[in-house]
Amino acid sequence: MNKHIEIYRHPLSGHSHRVQLFASLAGINYELIDVDLVAGEHKKAPFLSLNPFGQVPVIKDGELIVSDSNAILVYLARKYAPQWLPTELSLEAEVQRFLSIAAGPIAFGPALARMAAIFKMPLDIEAATKTAHRLFTALEKHVENREWLVGSSPTIADVAIYSYTAHAPEGNISLDSYVRLQGLLTRIESLPGFVPMKTTKT
């Protein structure tokens, strides 16, 4: 694969990391282009020409521009790594369910708590923490007798939930009670091509 995609991201963004992580796991060549969120670069030109909603991540694949991390995962899987997105309807529906979870409880739970802690934002940390623990309790039960979230091999569902779950402790949300969920995170981290997300300590 000679050409590469461009990934516009912020290094502390879990949404950005899930795209980079999948590109790396799938063996897709990519170039990282940092967007300075603190300086508001995502809210003005020229970035708004890539995503009028002013959010990272965004990818450019040739002339095609795709925004929204979950949409990007689906696009990249369909084009470059179809084994990561099952075509069997029941399994594909399960993957889509976890993409919705990534956009819902993960975004409003561990992701929001982490954002509040890192960027000192006046967010509802108590509600985010409760959402995170409800989510992690459900995920802990879900992976009780399975290796991966969907089916018998890793999918973009695992990638979608990884970044903010693994980094929940940065939002003061402990994973100590979720042993099976930690096992899932470890299996993802053991996959060839895994790349970690930048932490607030690095």
C-alpha positions in Angstrom: 0.0 0.0 0.0 2.0 2.9 -1.3 -0.2 5.9 -0.6 -1.1 7.1 2.9 -4.1 8.7 4.6 -3.8 12.0 6.6 -5.2 11.9 10.1 -6.0 15.3 11.6 -6.0 14.8 15.3 -5.1 16.1 18.8 -2.7 13.7 20.6 -4.8 13.7 23.8 -8.1 13.0 22.0 -9.4 9.5 22.4 -11.6 10.0 19.4 -8.4 10.7 17.4 -6.5 7.9 18.9 -9.1 5.3 17.9 -8.6 6.3 14.3 -4.8 6.1 14.6 -5.0 2.9 16.5 -7.2 1.2 13.8 -5.1 2.5 11.0 -2.0 1.0 12.7 -3.7 -2.3 13.5 -5.0 -2.6 9.9 -1.6 -1.8 8.4 -2.8 1.4 6.7 -0.1 3.9 6.0 -0.9 7.3 7.7 0.5 10.7 8.5 -0.5 12.4 11.7 -1.3 16.1 11.5 -1.8 17.8 14.9 -4.6 20.3 15.3 -4.1 22.7 18.2 -7.4 22.6 20.1 -6.2 24.8 22.9 -5.5 27.6 20.4 -8.9 27.0 18.8 -7.4 25.9 15.5 -10.3 23.5 15.0 -12.8 26.3 15.0 -11.4 28.4 12.2 -10.1 28.2 8.7 -8.5 26.3 7.1 -9.6 23.4 9.4 -13.3 24.2 9.0 -13.0 23.4 5.3 -12.3 19.9 6.4 -15.0 19.6 9.0 -17.5 22.4 9.4 -18.5 21.1 12.8 -15.0 22.0 14.0 -14.1 18.6 15.5 -11.2 16.1 15.3 -10.5 13.6 14.0 -10.7 14.1 10.2 -9.0 12.0 7.6 -8.1 12.7 4.0 -7.8 9.7 1.8 -6.8 11.1 -1.6 -9.5 13.6 -2.4 -12.0 12.1 0.1 -12.5 13.7 3.4 -14.2 11.8 6.3 -15.0 13.2 9.7 -16.4 11.6 12.9 -14.3 8.8 14.5 -16.9 6.1 14.2 -17.7 7.0 10.5 -13.9 6.9 9.8 -13.6 3.4 11.4 -16.4 2.1 9.3 -14.9 3.7 6.1 -11.4 2.4 6.8 -12.6 -1.1 7.6 -14.8 -1.4 4.5 -12.1 -0.1 2.2 -8.9 -1.5 3.7 -9.5 -4.1 6.3 -13.0 -5.8 5.9 -12.1 -8.5 8.4 -12.6 -5.9 11.1 -16.3 -5.3 10.2 -18.4 -8.5 10.0 -20.9 -8.7 7.1 -23.1 -11.2 8.9 -26.1 -9.1 9.8 -26.4 -10.0 13.5 -22.7 -9.4 14.1 -22.6 -6.2 12.1 -25.6 -4.9 14.1 -23.6 -5.7 17.3 -20.7 -3.7 16.0 -22.9 -0.8 15.3 -24.4 -1.1 18.8 -20.9 -0.7 20.3 -20.2 2.3 18.0 -23.3 3.9 19.4 -22.1 3.1 22.9 -18.8 4.8 22.0 -20.7 7.9 20.9 -23.0 7.8 24.0 -22.1 6.3 27.4 -18.3 6.4 26.7 -18.4 10.0 25.4 -20.6 11.1 28.3 -18.9 8.9 30.9 -15.1 8.2 31.0 -14.4 10.6 28.1 -16.1 13.6 29.8 -14.6 12.8 33.2 -11.2 12.7 31.6 -11.8 16.0 29.8 -12.8 17.7 33.0 -9.7 16.5 34.8 -7.2 17.2 32.0 -8.6 20.5 30.7 -10.1 21.7 34.1 -13.4 22.2 32.5 -16.6 22.9 34.6 -18.4 19.7 33.7 -20.7 17.4 35.7 -18.0 15.0 36.9 -20.4 13.2 39.3 -22.8 12.3 36.5 -19.9 11.3 34.2 -18.5 9.0 36.8 -21.8 7.3 37.4 -22.3 6.9 33.7 -18.8 5.4 33.4 -19.3 2.9 36.2 -22.7 1.8 34.8 -21.1 1.3 31.4 -18.0 -0.6 32.8 -20.3 -2.8 34.8 -22.2 -3.8 31.7 -19.1 -4.3 29.7 -17.6 -6.4 32.5 -20.6 -8.7 32.3 -20.6 -8.7 28.5 -17.0 -10.0 28.2 -17.5 -12.7 30.9 -17.2 -15.6 28.5 -15.8 -14.0 25.4 -12.4 -12.7 24.2 -13.8 -9.8 22.1 -16.8 -7.6 22.1 -18.3 -9.1 19.0 -17.7 -12.5 17.4 -14.6 -14.5 17.8 -12.0 -12.0 16.5 -11.3 -8.3 17.1 -13.5 -5.8 15.3 -13.8 -2.0 15.1 -16.1 -2.3 18.1 -13.1 -3.2 20.3 -11.1 -0.3 18.8 -14.0 2.2 19.4 -14.3 1.5 23.1 -10.6 1.1 23.8 -9.1 4.6 24.1 -11.3 6.3 26.7 -11.8 3.0 28.6 -8.1 2.4 29.0 -7.5 6.0 30.0 -10.5 6.3 32.4 -8.1 6.5 35.4 -6.9 9.9 34.0 -10.5 11.0 34.8 -10.2 9.6 38.3 -12.3 6.5 37.4 -10.6 3.3 38.6 -10.7 0.1 36.5 -9.7 -2.0 39.5 -13.1 -3.6 39.9 -13.3 -4.6 36.2 -10.9 -7.5 35.8 -12.5 -9.0 32.7 -12.7 -5.6 31.0 -9.0 -5.1 31.8 -8.4 -8.4 30.2 -10.0 -7.1 27.0 -7.9 -4.0 27.1 -4.8 -6.1 27.5 -5.7 -8.3 24.5 -6.2 -5.2 22.4 -2.8 -3.9 23.5 -1.2 -7.2 22.5 -2.4 -7.0 18.9 0.3 -6.5 16.2 0.4 -2.8 15.3 -1.0 -1.5 18.6 0.0 2.1 19.3 -0.7 3.7 22.7 -2.4 7.0 23.2 -0.4 9.9 24.7 -1.1 10.3 28.3 -1.1 13.4 30.4 2.1 12.2 32.0 4.1 12.0 28.8 
